[in-house]
Amino acid sequence: MSLWKINIFRKAVSNLIVVAIGIMIILTTLIPLFIYLTSTRTDIERIIRIYEDFINLKELEKLSVETDYISSTSEMFYLRNTGSIPIKIVRSAIQDADGIHYYTLNILIDVGERIGLKQIFDQLNLPYDPAKLKYVVTARGSVYFIADQILRLTPGPQQGGNISLPSGGNPFVPQTSLFYWNFTAAIKNNKILSYYSESDDSCSTQGKAWVGRIANYDNNVLTINTTTNPSSTVTLSLKTNTKGCVSHVFKELLNLEGSYVVVIYYRIVISSLLPQLLQQNRVAVNISFYLLTTTGILLGSSVITFEWAPKSDADYLVYSGYTAIPVFQPSSGGVSGTADLIATVTLTQINGVGKYQVGIEYLAFQGVKVNPILVG
């Protein structure tokens, strides 16, 4: 082989070696980089999925503040888990005269379960004052403002002017409640007068106050029997555009001395006695409360009106709420003395026909003294 051919061969081999080395360098650089990028992309996708799952679970959390106005203790406000997953409360913010303080908590609330706000204060060894609980934080980072919800649930004046709730005492606990046993005692002492009307809203026919069960409803309520048949509960039989009503007068029930606003909490029960199979019959419900003082001053509350469509002959409506009646009058310096409470439920049949029985399950009061009712 000639010398020039040997040189060409050596040059070709060296070029191949250089190319091979270059390819190896590129491969040893790119392959780890590719593996790293692939792994990083997988990690990023996994982190995104974890974050999305976290957000989805967080959106399933729901906490709401509830009230129990018939409670005779300070255990009146509750937190209920209305979401679809368990919720763990891990932080809280409580405000006092020195500012807002942050506390660590460990409270688990299962789906549908409720806990008293007092449980939070007990775990922190703090005096119970629900209005100071600004907010709570869950383990997933959801923030629920508590004090704001309490303020919305706690009634205030419903009319204009410089009217405020009386100071002193616990503003969240009704001072006195009337349950069915108090209704019974009041009836025995002739402190409840009951009236009804089956054809209009005058409530001019006197009936007999009675405590017992109305159709379809298992709890005892205050209702009305007819005077002609003391064992027969008044039933309002209504046709389209006709009205009927029941009314109870609680004689000398309230002592208005020092009151500014009388707050009345109530639970009204209406039972339907006719099957609603052929059409969706509707009835308008009107609930009103008035105070009649011994001096003849009539103080009225805002009237509550809504519609109800019974679904079957075993259907009933339970309506709980509150109303506020301002009684402080700047021109006269306030209203004093005792007052009768008048509670009236008026039904107007919007379409079709209906038969209804009406009862009051409880009344509770705030911002006013309730004259004692002898029990026996």
LUMGU-312618 format. One record per residue (C-alpha): residue in three letters; x, y, z. Coordinates in pm, 1 decimal, always signed. Example, Ala and Ser with C-alpha at 12.3 -4.5 7.8 and 13.67 -1.06 7.14 Angstrom:
! residues 2
("Ala",(+1230.0,-450.0,+780.0))
("Ser",(+1367.0,-106.0,+714.0))
This chain:
! residues 376
("Met",(+0.0,+0.0,+0.0))
("Ser",(+137.1,+336.5,-94.4))
("Leu",(+214.8,+600.2,+164.1))
("Trp",(-56.8,+844.3,+50.9))
("Lys",(-323.6,+574.2,+79.8))
("Ile",(-207.7,+498.2,+433.8))
("Asn",(-235.8,+866.6,+526.4))
("Ile",(-587.5,+888.0,+380.3))
("Phe",(-692.2,+577.1,+577.6))
("Arg",(-547.7,+714.2,+900.6))
("Lys",(-721.7,+1047.1,+844.1))
("Ala",(-1055.7,+873.7,+781.8))
("Val",(-1018.7,+662.2,+1095.4))
("Ser",(-931.7,+965.4,+1305.4))
("Asn",(-1234.3,+1149.5,+1168.5))
("Leu",(-1456.6,+854.5,+1257.0))
("Ile",(-1311.8,+846.9,+1606.6))
("Val",(-1375.8,+1219.7,+1648.8))
("Val",(-1734.0,+1179.2,+1525.2))
("Ala",(-1788.0,+880.3,+1755.4))
("Ile",(-1649.3,+1070.4,+2052.1))
("Gly",(-1871.5,+1367.3,+1965.6))
("Ile",(-2178.8,+1146.5,+1941.7))
("Met",(-2094.2,+985.2,+2274.4))
("Ile",(-2052.2,+1326.6,+2435.1))
("Ile",(-2385.3,+1442.2,+2293.2))
("Leu",(-2561.5,+1123.7,+2402.3))
("Thr",(-2413.5,+1131.6,+2751.5))
("Thr",(-2537.3,+1490.7,+2779.8))
("Leu",(-2878.0,+1467.2,+2613.4))
("Ile",(-2995.4,+1135.4,+2757.6))
("Pro",(-2965.5,+1245.1,+3123.7))
("Leu",(-3115.6,+1580.5,+3025.9))
("Phe",(-3405.6,+1404.6,+2853.3))
("Ile",(-3453.3,+1174.7,+3150.7))
("Tyr",(-3440.0,+1473.7,+3385.5))
("Leu",(-3689.5,+1673.2,+3179.3))
("Thr",(-3923.3,+1374.3,+3152.9))
("Ser",(-3900.8,+1311.0,+3525.8))
("Thr",(-3949.8,+1680.0,+3600.8))
("Arg",(-4254.9,+1693.8,+3375.3))
("Thr",(-4397.6,+1388.8,+3551.1))
("Asp",(-4333.4,+1550.0,+3890.3))
("Ile",(-4493.3,+1874.9,+3775.9))
("Glu",(-4798.9,+1690.0,+3645.8))
("Arg",(-4821.8,+1497.2,+3973.7))
("Ile",(-4793.9,+1820.5,+4174.2))
("Ile",(-5062.4,+1980.3,+3956.8))
("Arg",(-5290.9,+1679.4,+4010.9))
("Ile",(-5229.6,+1691.4,+4386.7))
("Tyr",(-5303.6,+2064.8,+4387.9))
("Glu",(-5619.2,+2018.3,+4180.1))
("Asp",(-5733.8,+1739.2,+4413.3))
("Phe",(-5660.5,+1965.7,+4710.2))
("Ile",(-5863.2,+2250.9,+4558.8))
("Asn",(-6148.7,+2015.3,+4469.3))
("Leu",(-6157.4,+1880.2,+4825.3))
("Lys",(-6137.8,+2233.1,+4964.6))
("Glu",(-6441.6,+2331.9,+4757.8))
("Leu",(-6635.2,+2043.7,+4915.5))
("Glu",(-6588.7,+2198.0,+5260.9))
("Lys",(-6886.5,+2392.4,+5391.2))
("Leu",(-6942.7,+2524.1,+5744.1))
("Ser",(-7247.1,+2719.6,+5854.6))
("Val",(-7348.5,+2883.3,+6181.0))
("Glu",(-7681.1,+2770.0,+6326.4))
("Thr",(-7888.6,+2896.1,+6616.3))
("Asp",(-8105.6,+2717.1,+6868.3))
("Tyr",(-8333.4,+2982.9,+7010.9))
("Ile",(-8526.7,+2747.5,+7236.4))
("Ser",(-8217.8,+2659.4,+7436.6))
("Ser",(-8235.3,+2783.4,+7795.1))
("Thr",(-7855.1,+2785.3,+7824.2))
("Ser",(-7577.5,+2980.5,+7659.3))
("Glu",(-7520.7,+2687.1,+7421.4))
("Met",(-7710.3,+2863.4,+7145.4))
("Phe",(-7476.7,+2892.9,+6845.0))
("Tyr",(-7346.4,+2592.0,+6654.6))
("Leu",(-7114.2,+2509.0,+6365.4))
("Arg",(-7254.1,+2248.5,+6126.5))
("Asn",(-7059.8,+2067.5,+5856.1))
("Thr",(-7295.0,+2104.9,+5559.2))
("Gly",(-7034.3,+1986.8,+5308.6))
("Ser",(-6960.2,+1637.0,+5180.7))
("Ile",(-6624.7,+1567.7,+5351.9))
("Pro",(-6504.7,+1580.9,+5715.4))
("Ile",(-6361.3,+1915.9,+5824.5))
("Lys",(-6078.3,+1971.0,+6071.0))
("Ile",(-6054.7,+2311.7,+6240.4))
("Val",(-5692.1,+2398.1,+6314.7))
("Arg",(-5685.6,+2773.6,+6380.9))
("Ser",(-5909.5,+3042.6,+6525.6))
("Ala",(-5899.0,+3418.6,+6565.9))
("Ile",(-6061.2,+3566.6,+6876.2))
("Gln",(-6088.6,+3937.3,+6941.1))
("Asp",(-6092.1,+4107.5,+7279.4))
("Ala",(-6017.0,+4455.0,+7412.0))
("Asp",(-5644.3,+4407.2,+7340.6))
("Gly",(-5688.2,+4306.2,+6976.8))
("Ile",(-5709.8,+3982.8,+6778.3))
("His",(-5539.4,+3670.6,+6913.1))
("Tyr",(-5469.4,+3352.2,+6716.8))
("Tyr",(-5503.7,+3003.6,+6862.3))
("Thr",(-5431.3,+2649.0,+6747.0))
("Leu",(-5722.2,+2404.7,+6752.6))
("Asn",(-5779.7,+2037.8,+6682.5))
("Ile",(-6151.6,+1983.4,+6624.7))
("Leu",(-6289.6,+1736.4,+6370.6))
("Ile",(-6646.6,+1777.6,+6243.3))
("Asp",(-6791.8,+1487.6,+6045.9))
("Val",(-7032.1,+1533.9,+5756.3))
("Gly",(-7369.0,+1653.5,+5887.8))
("Glu",(-7239.4,+1688.1,+6244.5))
("Arg",(-7265.5,+2009.0,+6443.2))
("Ile",(-7063.3,+2131.2,+6739.5))
("Gly",(-7138.2,+2412.4,+6980.0))
("Leu",(-6918.8,+2720.4,+6951.1))
("Lys",(-6870.6,+2678.9,+7324.3))
("Gln",(-6657.1,+2372.0,+7247.8))
("Ile",(-6399.9,+2597.9,+7079.6))
("Phe",(-6378.5,+2827.4,+7382.0))
("Asp",(-6362.8,+2528.6,+7618.4))
("Gln",(-6068.6,+2378.6,+7427.0))
("Leu",(-5886.5,+2711.5,+7457.7))
("Asn",(-5985.3,+2758.8,+7825.4))
("Leu",(-6145.1,+3092.2,+7740.8))
("Pro",(-6477.3,+3236.2,+7863.8))
("Tyr",(-6759.5,+3172.0,+7618.9))
("Asp",(-6841.4,+3478.4,+7410.4))
("Pro",(-6938.8,+3378.0,+7053.9))
("Ala",(-6941.0,+3734.1,+6919.8))
("Lys",(-6563.2,+3752.3,+6976.2))
("Leu",(-6488.8,+3453.3,+6751.9))
("Lys",(-6386.1,+3632.3,+6432.5))
("Tyr",(-6309.7,+3330.1,+6215.0))
("Val",(-6185.4,+2971.2,+6206.1))
("Val",(-5943.1,+2808.1,+5961.4))
("Thr",(-5961.5,+2448.7,+5839.8))
("Ala",(-5669.5,+2215.7,+5770.2))
("Arg",(-5723.5,+2276.1,+5396.8))
("Gly",(-5699.3,+2651.9,+5441.4))
("Ser",(-6067.4,+2745.2,+5418.6))
("Val",(-6157.9,+3049.8,+5628.0))
("Tyr",(-6505.9,+3086.7,+5778.7))
("Phe",(-6605.8,+3414.9,+5941.2))
("Ile",(-6813.3,+3340.3,+6250.0))
("Ala",(-6884.5,+3674.6,+6418.7))
("Asp",(-7028.8,+3818.1,+6096.5))
("Gln",(-7271.7,+3526.1,+6066.1))
("Ile",(-7372.3,+3564.1,+6430.9))
("Leu",(-7448.7,+3932.2,+6377.2))
("Arg",(-7667.9,+3843.5,+6079.8))
("Leu",(-7849.1,+3579.4,+6284.7))
("Thr",(-7892.2,+3808.0,+6585.9))
("Pro",(-8192.7,+4033.1,+6528.7))
("Gly",(-8166.8,+4407.8,+6550.6))
("Pro",(-8417.0,+4691.4,+6505.8))
("Gln",(-8630.8,+4664.6,+6192.8))
("Gln",(-8736.8,+5028.4,+6180.9))
("Gly",(-8549.7,+5355.9,+6152.0))
("Gly",(-8452.5,+5597.4,+6424.5))
("Asn",(-8207.4,+5576.2,+6709.0))
("Ile",(-8328.4,+5243.6,+6843.2))
("Ser",(-8092.0,+4997.0,+7003.5))
("Leu",(-8114.0,+4675.3,+7198.3))
("Pro",(-8088.0,+4711.3,+7576.9))
("Ser",(-7739.6,+4681.2,+7719.3))
("Gly",(-7633.8,+4433.8,+7984.1))
("Gly",(-7666.4,+4058.0,+8007.5))
("Asn",(-7600.0,+3806.9,+7733.4))
("Pro",(-7750.6,+3954.1,+7413.1))
("Phe",(-7768.9,+3615.0,+7243.0))
("Val",(-7985.4,+3415.4,+7482.7))
("Pro",(-8362.0,+3477.3,+7495.4))
("Gln",(-8460.0,+3556.7,+7851.2))
("Thr",(-8772.8,+3340.6,+7859.4))
("Ser",(-8927.4,+3076.9,+7638.3))
("Leu",(-9284.1,+2951.3,+7613.3))
("Phe",(-9309.9,+2581.4,+7539.1))
("Tyr",(-9620.4,+2369.8,+7532.3))
("Trp",(-9617.9,+2311.5,+7909.3))
("Asn",(-9614.2,+2688.9,+7963.4))
("Phe",(-9897.7,+2717.8,+7712.8))
("Thr",(-10091.1,+2466.0,+7922.2))
("Ala",(-10027.8,+2663.1,+8241.1))
("Ala",(-10132.0,+2987.0,+8070.3))
("Ile",(-10455.9,+2826.3,+7949.4))
("Lys",(-10534.6,+2703.8,+8302.2))
("Asn",(-10481.3,+3058.3,+8431.2))
("Asn",(-10703.8,+3209.0,+8158.0))
("Lys",(-10407.0,+3392.2,+8006.2))
("Ile",(-10465.3,+3279.5,+7645.4))
("Leu",(-10770.1,+3380.2,+7441.7))
("Ser",(-10803.6,+3216.8,+7099.8))
("Tyr",(-11002.2,+3323.1,+6794.2))
("Tyr",(-11045.7,+3199.6,+6439.0))
("Ser",(-11232.8,+3257.7,+6116.2))
("Glu",(-11301.6,+3006.2,+5839.7))
("Ser",(-11415.8,+3253.3,+5573.7))
("Asp",(-11213.4,+3574.4,+5614.5))
("Asp",(-10923.4,+3730.4,+5804.2))
("Ser",(-11127.3,+3888.3,+6084.6))
("Cys",(-11059.5,+3611.4,+6341.9))
("Ser",(-11385.1,+3709.3,+6512.2))
("Thr",(-11505.2,+3366.3,+6629.1))
("Gln",(-11386.9,+3272.1,+6975.7))
("Gly",(-11250.9,+2922.6,+7019.0))
("Lys",(-11085.6,+2733.6,+7301.3))
("Ala",(-10708.1,+2735.3,+7336.8))
("Trp",(-10576.3,+2381.0,+7346.9))
("Val",(-10238.7,+2207.4,+7360.5))
("Gly",(-10195.2,+1883.9,+7167.9))
("Arg",(-10110.5,+1741.8,+6828.2))
("Ile",(-10245.9,+1859.2,+6496.7))
("Ala",(-10271.9,+1635.9,+6189.5))
("Asn",(-9946.8,+1485.2,+6055.7))
("Tyr",(-9724.4,+1651.5,+6318.6))
("Asp",(-9585.2,+1456.1,+6614.6))
("Asn",(-9499.4,+1737.7,+6858.7))
("Asn",(-9742.9,+1917.1,+7087.5))
("Val",(-9842.1,+2266.7,+6976.4))
("Leu",(-10074.5,+2543.7,+7086.5))
("Thr",(-10383.4,+2531.7,+6865.6))
("Ile",(-10759.6,+2602.6,+6881.3))
("Asn",(-11062.5,+2382.8,+6935.9))
("Thr",(-11414.7,+2492.1,+6851.9))
("Thr",(-11642.7,+2591.9,+7139.6))
("Thr",(-11925.8,+2379.0,+6999.8))
("Asn",(-11704.6,+2069.2,+7007.6))
("Pro",(-11414.6,+2114.6,+7253.2))
("Ser",(-11240.7,+1801.4,+7120.3))
("Ser",(-11245.5,+1918.6,+6756.6))
("Thr",(-10943.2,+2114.0,+6631.5))
("Val",(-11026.7,+2414.2,+6414.9))
("Thr",(-10969.9,+2325.2,+6048.8))
("Leu",(-10960.2,+2599.5,+5785.8))
("Ser",(-11136.0,+2478.0,+5468.2))
("Leu",(-11043.0,+2717.4,+5188.6))
("Lys",(-11129.3,+2760.9,+4822.3))
("Thr",(-10953.2,+2975.4,+4564.3))
("Asn",(-10915.5,+3338.5,+4681.2))
("Thr",(-11072.8,+3271.4,+5022.3))
("Lys",(-10906.7,+3338.8,+5356.4))
("Gly",(-10902.9,+3191.4,+5703.3))
("Cys",(-10712.7,+3277.1,+6018.5))
("Val",(-10627.3,+3174.9,+6373.8))
("Ser",(-10520.6,+3417.3,+6645.3))
("His",(-10400.6,+3386.5,+7005.0))
("Val",(-10400.3,+3667.9,+7260.1))
("Phe",(-10152.1,+3617.0,+7544.7))
("Lys",(-10293.0,+3833.8,+7821.2))
("Glu",(-10053.5,+4049.8,+8026.8))
("Leu",(-9761.2,+3841.9,+7907.5))
("Leu",(-9485.8,+4102.1,+7872.7))
("Asn",(-9347.1,+4370.5,+8102.6))
("Leu",(-9217.9,+4653.2,+7881.2))
("Glu",(-9039.2,+4842.7,+8157.5))
("Gly",(-8694.3,+4940.0,+8027.1))
("Ser",(-8741.6,+4769.3,+7689.5))
("Tyr",(-8622.1,+4920.1,+7363.7))
("Val",(-8687.7,+4642.0,+7115.3))
("Val",(-8891.0,+4327.8,+7181.8))
("Val",(-8756.9,+4034.1,+6981.3))
("Ile",(-8989.5,+3736.7,+6932.4))
("Tyr",(-8860.8,+3399.3,+6814.5))
("Tyr",(-9126.7,+3157.1,+6697.1))
("Arg",(-9200.9,+2824.8,+6533.4))
("Ile",(-9529.5,+2795.1,+6345.0))
("Val",(-9663.0,+2460.5,+6218.9))
("Ile",(-9923.7,+2431.1,+5940.7))
("Ser",(-10060.0,+2091.7,+5841.9))
("Ser",(-10239.1,+2006.4,+5516.5))
("Leu",(-10534.9,+1766.6,+5538.1))
("Leu",(-10622.7,+1736.5,+5167.5))
("Pro",(-10431.9,+1529.1,+4909.0))
("Gln",(-10268.9,+1745.7,+4642.7))
("Leu",(-10268.5,+1493.6,+4359.5))
("Leu",(-10430.4,+1666.3,+4064.0))
("Gln",(-10268.3,+2007.3,+4081.8))
("Gln",(-10005.6,+2198.9,+4271.8))
("Asn",(-10231.7,+2398.3,+4502.6))
("Arg",(-10069.5,+2697.3,+4668.1))
("Val",(-10154.8,+2890.9,+4981.3))
("Ala",(-10020.4,+3226.5,+5101.2))
("Val",(-9913.3,+3233.7,+5466.8))
("Asn",(-9916.7,+3557.1,+5665.7))
("Ile",(-9768.6,+3566.8,+6018.9))
("Ser",(-9800.5,+3879.1,+6234.2))
("Phe",(-9728.8,+3977.7,+6593.3))
("Tyr",(-9864.6,+4280.0,+6778.8))
("Leu",(-9828.4,+4424.2,+7126.5))
("Leu",(-10127.5,+4590.9,+7292.5))
("Thr",(-10035.9,+4792.5,+7601.0))
("Thr",(-10264.7,+4850.4,+7897.3))
("Thr",(-10288.8,+5214.1,+7786.0))
("Gly",(-10428.9,+5108.3,+7449.5))
("Ile",(-10114.3,+5161.1,+7239.3))
("Leu",(-10089.5,+4907.3,+6956.1))
("Leu",(-9733.0,+4826.3,+6853.2))
("Gly",(-9697.5,+4616.3,+6538.6))
("Ser",(-9421.5,+4405.6,+6393.2))
("Ser",(-9324.7,+4358.9,+6033.2))
("Val",(-9555.9,+4104.5,+5874.5))
("Ile",(-9404.4,+3787.3,+5730.8))
("Thr",(-9568.9,+3660.6,+5409.9))
("Phe",(-9469.5,+3366.6,+5191.2))
("Glu",(-9625.5,+3093.4,+4975.6))
("Trp",(-9647.8,+2720.1,+5039.4))
("Ala",(-9744.0,+2434.8,+4806.1))
("Pro",(-9838.4,+2117.8,+5001.1))
("Lys",(-9729.9,+1799.5,+4824.9))
("Ser",(-9955.4,+1535.5,+4984.7))
("Asp",(-10226.6,+1482.4,+5242.8))
("Ala",(-9955.9,+1404.2,+5500.7))
("Asp",(-9759.8,+1722.6,+5437.4))
("Tyr",(-9687.3,+1991.0,+5692.6))
("Leu",(-9486.7,+2311.5,+5710.0))
("Val",(-9261.0,+2409.5,+6000.5))
("Tyr",(-9161.8,+2776.1,+5983.1))
("Ser",(-8912.0,+2917.4,+6234.3))
("Gly",(-8807.4,+3279.7,+6246.6))
("Tyr",(-8792.8,+3597.2,+6449.6))
("Thr",(-8933.8,+3946.5,+6436.5))
("Ala",(-8848.5,+4267.0,+6623.4))
("Ile",(-9098.3,+4521.0,+6755.3))
("Pro",(-8947.4,+4860.2,+6853.5))
("Val",(-9118.7,+4987.7,+7168.5))
("Phe",(-8896.5,+5279.8,+7265.8))
("Gln",(-9060.4,+5611.6,+7178.6))
("Pro",(-8828.4,+5915.4,+7215.4))
("Ser",(-9122.4,+6157.2,+7237.3))
("Ser",(-9267.5,+5987.9,+7544.3))
("Gly",(-8947.6,+5849.5,+7690.0))
("Gly",(-9044.0,+5488.8,+7634.4))
("Val",(-9333.9,+5251.7,+7691.5))
("Ser",(-9390.4,+5095.6,+8031.4))
("Gly",(-9637.4,+4861.1,+8192.3))
("Thr",(-9764.9,+4524.2,+8079.1))
("Ala",(-9871.6,+4432.1,+7728.0))
("Asp",(-10072.7,+4160.3,+7558.6))
("Leu",(-9909.3,+3968.5,+7275.0))
("Ile",(-10130.3,+3895.8,+6973.4))
("Ala",(-10006.1,+3625.4,+6734.9))
("Thr",(-10206.5,+3573.8,+6414.6))
("Val",(-10165.8,+3336.3,+6120.1))
("Thr",(-10373.8,+3411.7,+5809.8))
("Leu",(-10400.5,+3172.4,+5514.7))
("Thr",(-10514.0,+3274.5,+5164.9))
("Gln",(-10581.3,+2997.5,+4912.9))
("Ile",(-10418.8,+3109.1,+4587.5))
("Asn",(-10555.3,+2829.3,+4369.8))
("Gly",(-10740.4,+2501.9,+4418.3))
("Val",(-10876.8,+2400.8,+4757.6))
("Gly",(-10715.0,+2319.6,+5089.1))
("Lys",(-10777.5,+2216.5,+5449.2))
("Tyr",(-10532.7,+2325.8,+5716.3))
("Gln",(-10467.3,+2310.6,+6089.0))
("Val",(-10235.9,+2565.0,+6251.9))
("Gly",(-10027.5,+2547.2,+6569.9))
("Ile",(-9755.8,+2736.6,+6757.0))
("Glu",(-9479.6,+2507.9,+6882.2))
("Tyr",(-9287.8,+2767.7,+7079.7))
("Leu",(-9234.5,+3136.3,+7144.2))
("Ala",(-8917.1,+3286.8,+7288.9))
("Phe",(-8840.9,+3645.8,+7381.4))
("Gln",(-8543.0,+3877.7,+7405.1))
("Gly",(-8509.8,+4235.2,+7527.2))
("Val",(-8820.3,+4220.4,+7746.6))
("Lys",(-8929.9,+4077.5,+8080.2))
("Val",(-9186.5,+3799.8,+8062.2))
("Asn",(-9436.6,+3793.2,+8343.9))
("Pro",(-9421.4,+3455.9,+8520.9))
("Ile",(-9682.8,+3193.7,+8438.3))
("Leu",(-9781.7,+2962.9,+8718.7))
("Val",(-9711.7,+2600.6,+8632.1))
("Gly",(-9949.4,+2344.4,+8771.7))
